[in-house]
Amino acid sequence: MGQAAALAPGHRVLSLACGAGDELALWVDTFGAAEAAGTERDPEAAALAGRFVGPRVSMSATPPAGPFDAVLCVDAAYHLSPRTGFIAQAFAALHPGGRLAFTDLVLGGRASPLLQGAARLCGVPAGDLTDVASRLAQLRVAGFDELHAERLDEAVLGGFAAFARQQRARLGRHAWAPGWQRAAVTAALVAPCRAAGLGYALYSGRKPG
């Protein structure tokens, strides 16, 4: 994600829906960002992310004032609806020459009843799912150039399912603890959803400058 957004030392970075905030430390410690601002609306996740807050890291429920050199959304854009609104807001938050990078679920055709049901169960607005070409077209209409999309179906969806199997074996009788149930159910849906045409992609684009 950092490479897709061309992060470099001195950049000001905005991470949307950053969860427990581990990525904020990555942007600062590994990529040398001068500032990493994170947004997270879930109070429990935001509280965990608070452990990273310091002179170069900030957290809030809503995005701070821009402009930013990069806007990132790691494994959360599929919860943001409408997606065109998210893309437009990211464009407005960027410096000219700044980059957006995000990952999203990909629809291989029309959403089957299985995919629609799985999306509702996982809190994903099914109406915002689309194919790669259509998502790139949305980015182009919003004003982005230098567009790029990379399919990560096996690395992410297959990798998550494999991780869930390993965790279930490791946790044993604790595998159905409340904190693990949603992840386990989501992992169980991966194979049938992939068979129904669901994929995963990394997108990036530049605001012309």
N, C-alpha and C positions, 0 to 999 in steps of 0.2 A: 504494500500500500504506500509506504513511504517513497519507494522508488518510482511508483506510478505517478505520484504527486510531485516528483522531482524535488523532494525536500533537501534543503541545504542549510549549512550553518547560518544563523542569523534570521531565519525565517520566523514569521508569526503564523502559527498553525491553529486552526479550529477543528476540533474533533466532535462531531455530532453524535448524540446517543452513545457516549463512550463507556457506558456500563460501569464496571468497577475501576476503570481508569488506568489499567496497566499500560495501555497504548500511549498515554500522555508521557509517562516516563521514557518510553521508547523514542518518541519524537525528540525529546530533550537530550537524553543520554547517548543515543546512538546516532541520530541525525544532526544534533547540534542546534536544534531550534532555539531561538532566543526566547520564545514564549509559546506555550501550548495551553490553549483554552479549551476546556471540555464542557459539554452540556449533557445532562442526564436528568430525566424527569422522575425516575424511580427513586424514592427516598432511600431505600436500603442500599441500592447500588451506588448512589451519590455519596452516602456515608462512607462506604468502602473506598470510593475514589478519593475521599478527603485525605487519605494517608499520603497522597502524592502532592498535595497542595503545598506550594512554597513560592519563593521569589519568581520562578519561571513557569509555574503551573497554577492555573485557576480553574474553578468549577462553578457552574451556575445551572439553573433550570432552563434558561433561555440564552441564546447566543449573545455574547458581548458585542460591542460596536466594532465594526471592521474599519478599514479593509484588512484582509489576510493574504498571505502569500500562498496558502493552501487550505482547502477545506476537505476534510476526510470523513467518511462514514463507514466504519468497519463492521460488516455483518449486521447491519441494522436498517438499511434503507428500505427493505421490504416491509417494515412497519410504518413507514412514513407515507401518508396519503393526503392529497394526491401527489404522485411522484413528480409531476410537472411543477408543482409548487415548491417542492424541495429543491429541484434543479434550478428554478428561477431564483430562489433565496440564496443558494450557494453562489450563483453567478453575481448577484448583487453584493455579496460579502467579500468578493475577491478584488485584489489589486489588478489592474491591467497586466497581463502576463502571468497571473496566478493560475493555479491548477486545482481542479476538483478530481478526487478519486473516491470511488465507492464500490462496494460489492452488492450484488442483487441476485435474487432468484430469476431464472429464465423460464419462459413458457415456450414449449416446442410447437404448440398449436393452440386449439381452443381448450380452455380449462374444462377437464372432465369433471363429473360429479365427485369422483374421488379427490381430485386436486382441490376443488372448491371446499369440500368438507374438511380436508386436512388443513387448508389455509385458515378456515374459521377456527378450528381447534387450536392452531398455533398463533392466533392473533394476527394473521397476515391478511390485509385487504386483497382479496383475489382479483378484484377489478383492476388493480394497478399492475398485475403481472403481465408481461408481454415478452416478445422475442427480442433478440439482440438488435436486429436491424431497426425495429421500432423504437427501442430505447436510445440508440444512437441518433435517430431522427429527432427525438425529443431534445437531446443535448444540442443538436445543430440548430434547431428552431430557437432555443434559448440563447444562442449566440456563441456557443463554444466551438473552437476549432481544434486541430491536432487531436482528433478523437481516436480512441483506441479501446478495443474490447478483447478480453482474453477469457476463454472458457476454462473453468476450474472445477468441473463437475466431479471428477474422481477425487481430486486432491481435497476438496472441501466436503462434499456430500458423502462420498465414499469414506473419506478419512474420519468424518464425524461418526458414521455408523460403526466403523471399526473401533474407534475410541470408546464408544458406548458399550460395545461387547466386552472389551477389555475391562472397563470399569465395573460392569455387572459381575464379571467373574471375580474381580478383586474385592468388591464390596460384599459379596455373598448375601446373607440374609438382610443386610442393610441397603441392598440395592433399590428397595422401594421406599426409602425414607422420603419425606415430603420434598426436600430440596432436590432430589434426583428424579422424581417421577416425571416431570414435564420433559426433561432432557431425554429420558428413556423412551417416552411415548413418541417424541419427535424423531428419535433415531429409528424406531420401529417403522415409521412411515416413510423413511428415505427410499428403501428399495421399491415399494409399489409406486411411489410418486415419480421416481426416476423412470420406471417402466411406462408411466403415463405421460412422459415427456418433460418432466421438470429438470432444470439444470441450474447452473450457478456461474456467474461471470463477474469479472473485475472490469470496471469502466473508468476511463480517465479522459479529461479534456482540458483545454486551456482557454482562459478568457483573453481574447485578443488585446494586445497592448502596443 
